[in-house]
Amino acid sequence: MDDYSDYRGIVSGQRHRSHEDVTLNAQRIAGGLQRSGVTVGDCVCVLMRNDIAFLEASYGAAQLGAYVVPVNSHLGPDEVAYILNDSGAAVLIGHSDLLHRLAEVVQPSLKVISVPTPAEIVEAYRLDPLLLGAPSFAIDFDDWLHDQAPLELAAERAPQSMVYTSGTTGAPKGVRRMAPTPEQAAALAVSRANFGVKPGVRMLLPGPLYHSAPNSFALSAGRHGGVVVMMPRFDAEEMLKIIASYRIDTIFMVPTMFIRLLGLPEDVRKRYDVSSLKTVVHAAAPCPVSVKNEMMAWWGPVIYEFYGSTEAGAVTLSGPDDWNARPGTVGKALTGVHIRILDEGGQILPAGHVGEIYTKVDGAPDFTYHNKPEKRLQADRDGFVTSGDVGYIDNDGYLFISDRKSDMVISGGVNIYPAEIEAVLQDLPGVRDCAVFGVPDEEFGESLMAMVEPEAGVALDTGALRKQLRGLLAGYKVPKVVEIRHDLPREDSGKIFKRKLRDPYWAAANRSI
């Protein structure tokens, strides 16, 4: 096994790049973007899987005071086009194979820069070699970068990434924060140290950088002079190999990864030294108590959990001792964070009572939903903001999540909103109505299920329905199971009574939702 325990820099596959080279490339990207007309407050969309160039482009745009907009690489062309148009993207930087899909939706006025898809990603996703060159509507990144001079004067304030998060209507919303002041930036650095992101950190990122938490962890860790290793695609044994080879001390994960690691044979688990681990942070989905206990028995008391949202960031932290004393807690409020549990009328509930979770972070840069300021007002009560989750705080101030956003499904740490899928399903020929919801899944926590009511006299084929959906939606949004039902239960208003469809699956698994 290779020993990279002393290496400092950014790593992807077999590629190693020093911090000095990353900094220079970011400065050249910033200079090139500036000469392309990008300025403070503009948006630069990044459509890439995990890659060194993803970080360089993000750092470069931030130097101009521009917002980086990470775009989910699994989205379909129309979904990407929505984000490009809604953000008003000045430039799109993307992997060549992903850009080829966009030929019909990219506007001629948009500057598109094609990054060669690296070998480790080609191998991990078994990509078609014919899609690896720059498409006709884009310019080659390497050639473009070669011609750029570094930016001479950076903007005074660099904003955080503008991540798009779907709402219950299925329409994605860009969470746009004001660029932090120097004082706010210093406070953010202190907060991130709670999660192991500090000078010299040796970080492994097995999750995709287009999600808000991995994106924040990666960009922060890359500035701290240690090592950041990005996996092109999660693989359990490969992860253990990286931990041992690079002496990784900090990781951000989701519970599905724990489950896959625990599924490895015992002799494989024992083959790799994981004693370097100090801070393994997980979030984004509930973790079964048994799974977390098994992981701590294997890796030791190094596993931490936080609760937060794209809007608020991390607001609580639960350490190993917290978890052992109160299994299921997501921890206490971090310094400067205030949490309220409110009833439907907006009244503050006492300890132990379940209600909607509202949070406020002192001194944090304020946010709005890009082009949707009214949505920001709807989420706000006296400066406290909710993402729709419900839970309670115990007598000692520990937060527990007891439910989630109405109808939202969290599968493998990814938020999926059934309303968007239902809208597409209902437009398919022969579909009268439908309901999409989450059911228990041993590996992913939840998976999608759809029940479809056909029009009178129409015979629908479930395989054909899933095939049509795959052509219209990102793959992870296609229900794993589709059933045909002629008698969907309805409320008096005519609305489908979704809980009657969903609850039996959770009851059968002895789980609640």
FENFENJO-V364096 format. One record per residue. N is the residue number from 1. RES is the residue in one letter. PHI is phi in whole degrees, 0 to 359 (999 if undefined). OMEGA is omega in whole degrees, -180 to 180 (NA if undefined). BURIAL is I if it has 24 or more other C-alpha atoms within 12 Angstrom, else O. Layout:
n=N res=RES phi=PHI omega=OMEGA burial=BURIAL
n=N res=RES phi=PHI omega=OMEGA burial=BURIAL
This chain:
n=1 res=M phi=999 omega=179 burial=O
n=2 res=D phi=294 omega=179 burial=O
n=3 res=D phi=247 omega=178 burial=O
n=4 res=Y phi=244 omega=-173 burial=I
n=5 res=S phi=295 omega=180 burial=O
n=6 res=D phi=257 omega=-175 burial=O
n=7 res=Y phi=289 omega=174 burial=I
n=8 res=R phi=234 omega=179 burial=I
n=9 res=G phi=148 omega=-178 burial=I
n=10 res=I phi=250 omega=-173 burial=I
n=11 res=V phi=231 omega=171 burial=I
n=12 res=S phi=215 omega=-176 burial=I
n=13 res=G phi=61 omega=178 burial=I
n=14 res=Q phi=268 omega=-178 burial=O
n=15 res=R phi=267 omega=177 burial=O
n=16 res=H phi=237 omega=179 burial=O
n=17 res=R phi=228 omega=-178 burial=I
n=18 res=S phi=290 omega=177 burial=I
n=19 res=H phi=298 omega=180 burial=I
n=20 res=E phi=296 omega=180 burial=O
n=21 res=D phi=290 omega=177 burial=O
n=22 res=V phi=297 omega=179 burial=I
n=23 res=T phi=298 omega=180 burial=I
n=24 res=L phi=296 omega=179 burial=I
n=25 res=N phi=297 omega=178 burial=I
n=26 res=A phi=297 omega=179 burial=I
n=27 res=Q phi=295 omega=178 burial=I
n=28 res=R phi=289 omega=176 burial=I
n=29 res=I phi=298 omega=178 burial=I
n=30 res=A phi=300 omega=179 burial=I
n=31 res=G phi=298 omega=179 burial=I
n=32 res=G phi=294 omega=178 burial=I
n=33 res=L phi=295 omega=179 burial=I
n=34 res=Q phi=298 omega=179 burial=I
n=35 res=R phi=290 omega=175 burial=O
n=36 res=S phi=271 omega=176 burial=I
n=37 res=G phi=100 omega=179 burial=O
n=38 res=V phi=286 omega=-178 burial=I
n=39 res=T phi=220 omega=-177 burial=I
n=40 res=V phi=304 omega=177 burial=I
n=41 res=G phi=89 omega=177 burial=I
n=42 res=D phi=288 omega=179 burial=I
n=43 res=C phi=247 omega=174 burial=I
n=44 res=V phi=242 omega=-179 burial=I
n=45 res=C phi=276 omega=180 burial=I
n=46 res=V phi=239 omega=-179 burial=I
n=47 res=L phi=249 omega=-178 burial=I
n=48 res=M phi=220 omega=165 burial=I
n=49 res=R phi=279 omega=-178 burial=I
n=50 res=N phi=298 omega=-175 burial=I
n=51 res=D phi=200 omega=176 burial=I
n=52 res=I phi=301 omega=-180 burial=I
n=53 res=A phi=297 omega=177 burial=I
n=54 res=F phi=300 omega=180 burial=I
n=55 res=L phi=293 omega=-178 burial=I
n=56 res=E phi=298 omega=179 burial=I
n=57 res=A phi=295 omega=180 burial=I
n=58 res=S phi=294 omega=178 burial=I
n=59 res=Y phi=296 omega=-178 burial=I
n=60 res=G phi=296 omega=179 burial=I
n=61 res=A phi=297 omega=-179 burial=I
n=62 res=A phi=296 omega=179 burial=I
n=63 res=Q phi=299 omega=178 burial=I
n=64 res=L phi=275 omega=-173 burial=I
n=65 res=G phi=80 omega=178 burial=I
n=66 res=A phi=267 omega=179 burial=I
n=67 res=Y phi=269 omega=170 burial=I
n=68 res=V phi=277 omega=178 burial=I
n=69 res=V phi=246 omega=177 burial=I
n=70 res=P phi=290 omega=-177 burial=I
n=71 res=V phi=247 omega=180 burial=I
n=72 res=N phi=303 omega=-176 burial=I
n=73 res=S phi=288 omega=179 burial=I
n=74 res=H phi=270 omega=-177 burial=I
n=75 res=L phi=292 omega=175 burial=I
n=76 res=G phi=282 omega=-177 burial=I
n=77 res=P phi=306 omega=-179 burial=I
n=78 res=D phi=293 omega=179 burial=O
n=79 res=E phi=292 omega=176 burial=I
n=80 res=V phi=294 omega=-179 burial=I
n=81 res=A phi=300 omega=178 burial=I
n=82 res=Y phi=301 omega=-178 burial=I
n=83 res=I phi=292 omega=177 burial=I
n=84 res=L phi=301 omega=-177 burial=I
n=85 res=N phi=287 omega=-177 burial=I
n=86 res=D phi=293 omega=-180 burial=I
n=87 res=S phi=284 omega=-174 burial=I
n=88 res=G phi=67 omega=-173 burial=I
n=89 res=A phi=309 omega=176 burial=I
n=90 res=A phi=277 omega=-178 burial=I
n=91 res=V phi=214 omega=171 burial=I
n=92 res=L phi=242 omega=176 burial=I
n=93 res=I phi=246 omega=-175 burial=I
n=94 res=G phi=210 omega=174 burial=I
n=95 res=H phi=294 omega=-173 burial=I
n=96 res=S phi=303 omega=-177 burial=I
n=97 res=D phi=294 omega=179 burial=I
n=98 res=L phi=286 omega=-179 burial=I
n=99 res=L phi=292 omega=-179 burial=I
n=100 res=H phi=302 omega=-179 burial=I
n=101 res=R phi=288 omega=-170 burial=I
n=102 res=L phi=260 omega=-174 burial=I
n=103 res=A phi=305 omega=-175 burial=I
n=104 res=E phi=273 omega=-173 burial=O
n=105 res=V phi=242 omega=-179 burial=O
n=106 res=V phi=284 omega=179 burial=I
n=107 res=Q phi=286 omega=-179 burial=O
n=108 res=P phi=301 omega=-178 burial=O
n=109 res=S phi=284 omega=-176 burial=O
n=110 res=L phi=277 omega=175 burial=I
n=111 res=K phi=281 omega=-177 burial=I
n=112 res=V phi=240 omega=-179 burial=I
n=113 res=I phi=242 omega=-173 burial=I
n=114 res=S phi=261 omega=178 burial=I
n=115 res=V phi=269 omega=178 burial=I
n=116 res=P phi=304 omega=179 burial=I
n=117 res=T phi=294 omega=-174 burial=I
n=118 res=P phi=291 omega=-172 burial=I
n=119 res=A phi=301 omega=-177 burial=O
n=120 res=E phi=293 omega=178 burial=I
n=121 res=I phi=281 omega=176 burial=I
n=122 res=V phi=303 omega=-180 burial=I
n=123 res=E phi=291 omega=-176 burial=O
n=124 res=A phi=296 omega=-177 burial=O
n=125 res=Y phi=254 omega=179 burial=O
n=126 res=R phi=50 omega=-174 burial=O
n=127 res=L phi=280 omega=178 burial=O
n=128 res=D phi=288 omega=180 burial=O
n=129 res=P phi=302 omega=-179 burial=O
n=130 res=L phi=290 omega=-177 burial=O
n=131 res=L phi=256 omega=-173 burial=O
n=132 res=L phi=266 omega=176 burial=I
n=133 res=G phi=272 omega=180 burial=I
n=134 res=A phi=296 omega=176 burial=I
n=135 res=P phi=292 omega=-173 burial=I
n=136 res=S phi=297 omega=-177 burial=O
n=137 res=F phi=270 omega=-176 burial=I
n=138 res=A phi=236 omega=174 burial=I
n=139 res=I phi=254 omega=-176 burial=I
n=140 res=D phi=286 omega=-176 burial=I
n=141 res=F phi=299 omega=-176 burial=I
n=142 res=D phi=298 omega=178 burial=O
n=143 res=D phi=295 omega=-180 burial=O
n=144 res=W phi=297 omega=-177 burial=I
n=145 res=L phi=296 omega=-179 burial=I
n=146 res=H phi=301 omega=-175 burial=O
n=147 res=D phi=270 omega=-173 burial=O
n=148 res=Q phi=263 omega=172 burial=I
n=149 res=A phi=268 omega=-180 burial=O
n=150 res=P phi=300 omega=175 burial=I
n=151 res=L phi=298 omega=-178 burial=I
n=152 res=E phi=275 omega=-176 burial=O
n=153 res=L phi=223 omega=-179 burial=O
n=154 res=A phi=282 omega=175 burial=I
n=155 res=A phi=296 omega=-178 burial=I
n=156 res=E phi=294 omega=-176 burial=O
n=157 res=R phi=229 omega=-179 burial=I
n=158 res=A phi=256 omega=-180 burial=I
n=159 res=P phi=283 omega=172 burial=I
n=160 res=Q phi=280 omega=179 burial=I
n=161 res=S phi=299 omega=175 burial=I
n=162 res=M phi=261 omega=-175 burial=I
n=163 res=V phi=266 omega=177 burial=I
n=164 res=Y phi=272 omega=179 burial=I
n=165 res=T phi=233 omega=-177 burial=I
n=166 res=S phi=285 omega=175 burial=I
n=167 res=G phi=253 omega=-177 burial=I
n=168 res=T phi=293 omega=176 burial=I
n=169 res=T phi=275 omega=-179 burial=O
n=170 res=G phi=88 omega=180 burial=I
n=171 res=A phi=274 omega=-178 burial=I
n=172 res=P phi=297 omega=179 burial=I
n=173 res=K phi=236 omega=178 burial=I
n=174 res=G phi=276 omega=180 burial=I
n=175 res=V phi=274 omega=-172 burial=I
n=176 res=R phi=249 omega=180 burial=I
n=177 res=R phi=259 omega=170 burial=I
n=178 res=M phi=293 omega=177 burial=I
n=179 res=A phi=297 omega=-176 burial=I
n=180 res=P phi=292 omega=171 burial=I
n=181 res=T phi=288 omega=176 burial=O
n=182 res=P phi=304 omega=179 burial=O
n=183 res=E phi=293 omega=178 burial=O
n=184 res=Q phi=293 omega=179 burial=I
n=185 res=A phi=297 omega=178 burial=O
n=186 res=A phi=295 omega=179 burial=O
n=187 res=A phi=295 omega=178 burial=O
n=188 res=L phi=297 omega=179 burial=I
n=189 res=A phi=297 omega=178 burial=I
n=190 res=V phi=296 omega=180 burial=O
n=191 res=S phi=297 omega=-178 burial=I
n=192 res=R phi=294 omega=177 burial=I
n=193 res=A phi=298 omega=176 burial=O
n=194 res=N phi=297 omega=-177 burial=I
n=195 res=F phi=255 omega=177 burial=I
n=196 res=G phi=88 omega=-178 burial=I
n=197 res=V phi=271 omega=-176 burial=I
n=198 res=K phi=212 omega=-178 burial=I
n=199 res=P phi=309 omega=179 burial=O
n=200 res=G phi=83 omega=-178 burial=I
n=201 res=V phi=304 omega=176 burial=I
n=202 res=R phi=245 omega=-167 burial=I
n=203 res=M phi=257 omega=170 burial=I
n=204 res=L phi=246 omega=180 burial=I
n=205 res=L phi=239 omega=179 burial=I
n=206 res=P phi=275 omega=-178 burial=I
n=207 res=G phi=261 omega=-175 burial=I
n=208 res=P phi=288 omega=-177 burial=I
n=209 res=L phi=286 omega=178 burial=I
n=210 res=Y phi=282 omega=173 burial=I
n=211 res=H phi=274 omega=-169 burial=I
n=212 res=S phi=296 omega=-176 burial=I
n=213 res=A phi=292 omega=177 burial=I
n=214 res=P phi=302 omega=179 burial=I
n=215 res=N phi=298 omega=180 burial=I
n=216 res=S phi=295 omega=179 burial=I
n=217 res=F phi=299 omega=-177 burial=I
n=218 res=A phi=295 omega=-177 burial=I
n=219 res=L phi=295 omega=179 burial=I
n=220 res=S phi=289 omega=-177 burial=I
n=221 res=A phi=296 omega=-179 burial=I
n=222 res=G phi=295 omega=180 burial=I
n=223 res=R phi=266 omega=-171 burial=I
n=224 res=H phi=256 omega=168 burial=I
n=225 res=G phi=80 omega=177 burial=I
n=226 res=G phi=265 omega=177 burial=I
n=227 res=V phi=229 omega=173 burial=I
n=228 res=V phi=235 omega=179 burial=I
n=229 res=V phi=251 omega=179 burial=I
n=230 res=M phi=254 omega=175 burial=I
n=231 res=M phi=271 omega=178 burial=I
n=232 res=P phi=296 omega=179 burial=I
n=233 res=R phi=199 omega=-175 burial=I
n=234 res=F phi=294 omega=173 burial=I
n=235 res=D phi=219 omega=-170 burial=I
n=236 res=A phi=299 omega=-178 burial=I
n=237 res=E phi=291 omega=178 burial=I
n=238 res=E phi=299 omega=178 burial=I
n=239 res=M phi=298 omega=179 burial=I
n=240 res=L phi=298 omega=179 burial=I
n=241 res=K phi=297 omega=180 burial=I
n=242 res=I phi=294 omega=179 burial=I
n=243 res=I phi=304 omega=-178 burial=I
n=244 res=A phi=290 omega=-175 burial=I
n=245 res=S phi=290 omega=-175 burial=I
n=246 res=Y phi=259 omega=-177 burial=I
n=247 res=R phi=50 omega=-179 burial=I
n=248 res=I phi=297 omega=176 burial=I
n=249 res=D phi=245 omega=-174 burial=I
n=250 res=T phi=222 omega=179 burial=I
n=251 res=I phi=219 omega=166 burial=I
n=252 res=F phi=252 omega=-175 burial=I
n=253 res=M phi=223 omega=168 burial=I
n=254 res=V phi=236 omega=-174 burial=I
n=255 res=P phi=303 omega=178 burial=I
n=256 res=T phi=303 omega=178 burial=I
n=257 res=M phi=294 omega=176 burial=I
n=258 res=F phi=302 omega=-177 burial=I
n=259 res=I phi=299 omega=-180 burial=I
n=260 res=R phi=290 omega=176 burial=I
n=261 res=L phi=296 omega=-180 burial=I
n=262 res=L phi=292 omega=178 burial=I
n=263 res=G phi=280 omega=178 burial=O
n=264 res=L phi=290 omega=176 burial=O
n=265 res=P phi=300 omega=-177 burial=O
n=266 res=E phi=302 omega=-178 burial=O
n=267 res=D phi=293 omega=177 burial=O
n=268 res=V phi=289 omega=179 burial=O
n=269 res=R phi=300 omega=-177 burial=I
n=270 res=K phi=284 omega=-176 burial=O
n=271 res=R phi=287 omega=-171 burial=O
n=272 res=Y phi=242 omega=180 burial=I
n=273 res=D phi=275 omega=180 burial=I
n=274 res=V phi=246 omega=-175 burial=I
n=275 res=S phi=291 omega=179 burial=O
n=276 res=S phi=285 omega=-175 burial=I
n=277 res=L phi=294 omega=178 burial=I
n=278 res=K phi=238 omega=-175 burial=I
n=279 res=T phi=221 omega=176 burial=I
n=280 res=V phi=249 omega=-174 burial=I
n=281 res=V phi=257 omega=174 burial=I
n=282 res=H phi=229 omega=-179 burial=I
n=283 res=A phi=193 omega=171 burial=I
n=284 res=A phi=84 omega=179 burial=I
n=285 res=A phi=202 omega=178 burial=I
n=286 res=P phi=297 omega=177 burial=I
n=287 res=C phi=250 omega=177 burial=I
n=288 res=P phi=303 omega=-178 burial=I
n=289 res=V phi=304 omega=-177 burial=O
n=290 res=S phi=297 omega=-179 burial=O
n=291 res=V phi=293 omega=-179 burial=I
n=292 res=K phi=294 omega=178 burial=I
n=293 res=N phi=296 omega=178 burial=I
n=294 res=E phi=295 omega=179 burial=O
n=295 res=M phi=295 omega=180 burial=I
n=296 res=M phi=289 omega=175 burial=I
n=297 res=A phi=294 omega=-180 burial=O
n=298 res=W phi=275 omega=-173 burial=O
n=299 res=W phi=266 omega=-179 burial=I
n=300 res=G phi=93 omega=-177 burial=O
n=301 res=P phi=281 omega=-177 burial=I
n=302 res=V phi=238 omega=-172 burial=I
n=303 res=I phi=261 omega=-178 burial=I
n=304 res=Y phi=240 omega=178 burial=I
n=305 res=E phi=228 omega=174 burial=I
n=306 res=F phi=232 omega=172 burial=I
n=307 res=Y phi=243 omega=178 burial=I
n=308 res=G phi=184 omega=-180 burial=I
n=309 res=S phi=204 omega=176 burial=I
n=310 res=T phi=301 omega=-177 burial=I
n=311 res=E phi=289 omega=-173 burial=I
n=312 res=A phi=262 omega=-170 burial=I
n=313 res=G phi=77 omega=179 burial=I
n=314 res=A phi=284 omega=-178 burial=I
n=315 res=V phi=238 omega=176 burial=I
n=316 res=T phi=227 omega=175 burial=I
n=317 res=L phi=214 omega=178 burial=I
n=318 res=S phi=244 omega=178 burial=I
n=319 res=G phi=271 omega=-179 burial=I
n=320 res=P phi=304 omega=180 burial=I
n=321 res=D phi=295 omega=178 burial=O
n=322 res=D phi=300 omega=-177 burial=I
n=323 res=W phi=295 omega=-179 burial=I
n=324 res=N phi=297 omega=-180 burial=O
n=325 res=A phi=280 omega=-176 burial=O
n=326 res=R phi=221 omega=-180 burial=O
n=327 res=P phi=307 omega=179 burial=I
n=328 res=G phi=103 omega=-179 burial=I
n=329 res=T phi=286 omega=172 burial=I
n=330 res=V phi=260 omega=170 burial=I
n=331 res=G phi=101 omega=178 burial=I
n=332 res=K phi=266 omega=178 burial=I
n=333 res=A phi=297 omega=175 burial=I
n=334 res=L phi=290 omega=179 burial=I
n=335 res=T phi=304 omega=179 burial=O
n=336 res=G phi=86 omega=-180 burial=O
n=337 res=V phi=259 omega=176 burial=I
n=338 res=H phi=241 omega=-179 burial=I
n=339 res=I phi=237 omega=174 burial=I
n=340 res=R phi=237 omega=172 burial=I
n=341 res=I phi=252 omega=-173 burial=I
n=342 res=L phi=245 omega=173 burial=I
n=343 res=D phi=276 omega=-176 burial=O
n=344 res=E phi=296 omega=179 burial=O
n=345 res=G phi=270 omega=179 burial=O
n=346 res=G phi=87 omega=179 burial=O
n=347 res=Q phi=275 omega=-179 burial=O
n=348 res=I phi=287 omega=-179 burial=I
n=349 res=L phi=266 omega=178 burial=I
n=350 res=P phi=284 omega=180 burial=O
n=351 res=A phi=304 omega=177 burial=O
n=352 res=G phi=88 omega=-180 burial=O
n=353 res=H phi=262 omega=-177 burial=I
n=354 res=V phi=277 omega=176 burial=I
n=355 res=G phi=199 omega=-179 burial=I
n=356 res=E phi=282 omega=-175 burial=I
n=357 res=I phi=270 omega=176 burial=I
n=358 res=Y phi=240 omega=-178 burial=I
n=359 res=T phi=227 omega=176 burial=I
n=360 res=K phi=218 omega=-178 burial=I
n=361 res=V phi=244 omega=-179 burial=I
n=362 res=D phi=300 omega=173 burial=O
n=363 res=G phi=74 omega=-180 burial=O
n=364 res=A phi=283 omega=176 burial=I
n=365 res=P phi=300 omega=-179 burial=I
n=366 res=D phi=289 omega=180 burial=I
n=367 res=F phi=229 omega=168 burial=I
n=368 res=T phi=219 omega=172 burial=I
n=369 res=Y phi=269 omega=-176 burial=I
n=370 res=H phi=304 omega=-180 burial=I
n=371 res=N phi=68 omega=-179 burial=O
n=372 res=K phi=223 omega=-178 burial=O
n=373 res=P phi=299 omega=180 burial=O
n=374 res=E phi=295 omega=178 burial=O
n=375 res=K phi=293 omega=177 burial=I
n=376 res=R phi=296 omega=-180 burial=I
n=377 res=L phi=294 omega=-179 burial=O
n=378 res=Q phi=294 omega=-177 burial=O
n=379 res=A phi=271 omega=-169 burial=I
n=380 res=D phi=252 omega=170 burial=I
n=381 res=R phi=226 omega=178 burial=I
n=382 res=D phi=56 omega=179 burial=O
n=383 res=G phi=87 omega=175 burial=O
n=384 res=F phi=267 omega=-173 burial=I
n=385 res=V phi=239 omega=176 burial=I
n=386 res=T phi=241 omega=170 burial=I
n=387 res=S phi=251 omega=174 burial=I
n=388 res=G phi=96 omega=179 burial=I
n=389 res=D phi=283 omega=177 burial=I
n=390 res=V phi=236 omega=-179 burial=I
n=391 res=G phi=182 omega=180 burial=I
n=392 res=Y phi=212 omega=175 burial=I
n=393 res=I phi=247 omega=-180 burial=I
n=394 res=D phi=280 omega=-175 burial=O
n=395 res=N phi=295 omega=180 burial=O
n=396 res=D phi=260 omega=175 burial=O
n=397 res=G phi=90 omega=180 burial=I
n=398 res=Y phi=268 omega=-177 burial=I
n=399 res=L phi=269 omega=175 burial=I
n=400 res=F phi=234 omega=177 burial=I
n=401 res=I phi=265 omega=-177 burial=I
n=402 res=S phi=250 omega=178 burial=I
n=403 res=D phi=200 omega=-177 burial=I
n=404 res=R phi=228 omega=179 burial=I
n=405 res=K phi=308 omega=-177 burial=I
n=406 res=S phi=307 omega=174 burial=I
n=407 res=D phi=74 omega=-178 burial=I
n=408 res=M phi=295 omega=178 burial=I
n=409 res=V phi=248 omega=175 burial=I
n=410 res=I phi=248 omega=-177 burial=I
n=411 res=S phi=243 omega=-179 burial=I
n=412 res=G phi=62 omega=179 burial=I
n=413 res=G phi=87 omega=-179 burial=I
n=414 res=V phi=256 omega=177 burial=I
n=415 res=N phi=282 omega=179 burial=I
n=416 res=I phi=232 omega=-176 burial=I
n=417 res=Y phi=249 omega=-175 burial=I
n=418 res=P phi=302 omega=-177 burial=I
n=419 res=A phi=303 omega=179 burial=I
n=420 res=E phi=295 omega=-178 burial=I
n=421 res=I phi=290 omega=179 burial=I
n=422 res=E phi=298 omega=-180 burial=I
n=423 res=A phi=297 omega=179 burial=I
n=424 res=V phi=288 omega=179 burial=I
n=425 res=L phi=301 omega=-176 burial=I
n=426 res=Q phi=293 omega=178 burial=I
n=427 res=D phi=274 omega=-179 burial=O
n=428 res=L phi=283 omega=-179 burial=I
n=429 res=P phi=302 omega=175 burial=O
n=430 res=G phi=88 omega=-179 burial=O
n=431 res=V phi=266 omega=177 burial=I
n=432 res=R phi=273 omega=-179 burial=I
n=433 res=D phi=200 omega=-178 burial=I
n=434 res=C phi=198 omega=173 burial=I
n=435 res=A phi=220 omega=178 burial=I
n=436 res=V phi=241 omega=-177 burial=I
n=437 res=F phi=205 omega=-179 burial=I
n=438 res=G phi=264 omega=175 burial=I
n=439 res=V phi=235 omega=-177 burial=I
n=440 res=P phi=300 omega=179 burial=I
n=441 res=D phi=220 omega=-174 burial=I
n=442 res=E phi=298 omega=-176 burial=O
n=443 res=E phi=271 omega=-172 burial=I
n=444 res=F phi=258 omega=-177 burial=I
n=445 res=G phi=85 omega=175 burial=I
n=446 res=E phi=218 omega=169 burial=I
n=447 res=S phi=226 omega=-176 burial=I
n=448 res=L phi=275 omega=173 burial=I
n=449 res=M phi=230 omega=178 burial=I
n=450 res=A phi=235 omega=170 burial=I
n=451 res=M phi=247 omega=-171 burial=I
n=452 res=V phi=241 omega=176 burial=I
n=453 res=E phi=259 omega=-177 burial=I
n=454 res=P phi=280 omega=172 burial=I
n=455 res=E phi=291 omega=-177 burial=O
n=456 res=A phi=305 omega=176 burial=O
n=457 res=G phi=80 omega=-178 burial=O
n=458 res=V phi=258 omega=176 burial=O
n=459 res=A phi=258 omega=-179 burial=O
n=460 res=L phi=260 omega=177 burial=I
n=461 res=D phi=254 omega=-175 burial=O
n=462 res=T phi=295 omega=178 burial=I
n=463 res=G phi=296 omega=179 burial=O
n=464 res=A phi=294 omega=178 burial=O
n=465 res=L phi=297 omega=-180 burial=I
n=466 res=R phi=296 omega=179 burial=I
n=467 res=K phi=296 omega=178 burial=O
n=468 res=Q phi=296 omega=179 burial=O
n=469 res=L phi=296 omega=-180 burial=I
n=470 res=R phi=298 omega=178 burial=O
n=471 res=G phi=277 omega=-175 burial=O
n=472 res=L phi=242 omega=-176 burial=I
n=473 res=L phi=229 omega=171 burial=I
n=474 res=A phi=300 omega=-174 burial=I
n=475 res=G phi=303 omega=-177 burial=O
n=476 res=Y phi=288 omega=179 burial=I
n=477 res=K phi=266 omega=179 burial=I
n=478 res=V phi=277 omega=-179 burial=I
n=479 res=P phi=305 omega=179 burial=I
n=480 res=K phi=292 omega=180 burial=I
n=481 res=V phi=232 omega=174 burial=I
n=482 res=V phi=237 omega=177 burial=I
n=483 res=E phi=238 omega=176 burial=I
n=484 res=I phi=263 omega=179 burial=I
n=485 res=R phi=230 omega=180 burial=I
n=486 res=H phi=259 omega=-175 burial=O
n=487 res=D phi=220 omega=180 burial=O
n=488 res=L phi=298 omega=-179 burial=I
n=489 res=P phi=293 omega=-176 burial=O
n=490 res=R phi=228 omega=173 burial=O
n=491 res=E phi=282 omega=-180 burial=O
n=492 res=D phi=301 omega=180 burial=O
n=493 res=S phi=288 omega=-176 burial=O
n=494 res=G phi=98 omega=179 burial=O
n=495 res=K phi=289 omega=180 burial=O
n=496 res=I phi=298 omega=179 burial=I
n=497 res=F phi=276 omega=-170 burial=O
n=498 res=K phi=294 omega=-178 burial=I
n=499 res=R phi=297 omega=178 burial=I
n=500 res=K phi=293 omega=177 burial=O
n=501 res=L phi=279 omega=-171 burial=I
n=502 res=R phi=275 omega=-170 burial=I
n=503 res=D phi=301 omega=-179 burial=O
n=504 res=P phi=301 omega=180 burial=O
n=505 res=Y phi=292 omega=180 burial=O
n=506 res=W phi=285 omega=178 burial=O
n=507 res=A phi=294 omega=180 burial=O
n=508 res=A phi=297 omega=179 burial=O
n=509 res=A phi=270 omega=-178 burial=O
n=510 res=N phi=57 omega=178 burial=O
n=511 res=R phi=229 omega=178 burial=O
n=512 res=S phi=246 omega=178 burial=O
n=513 res=I phi=233 omega=NA burial=I
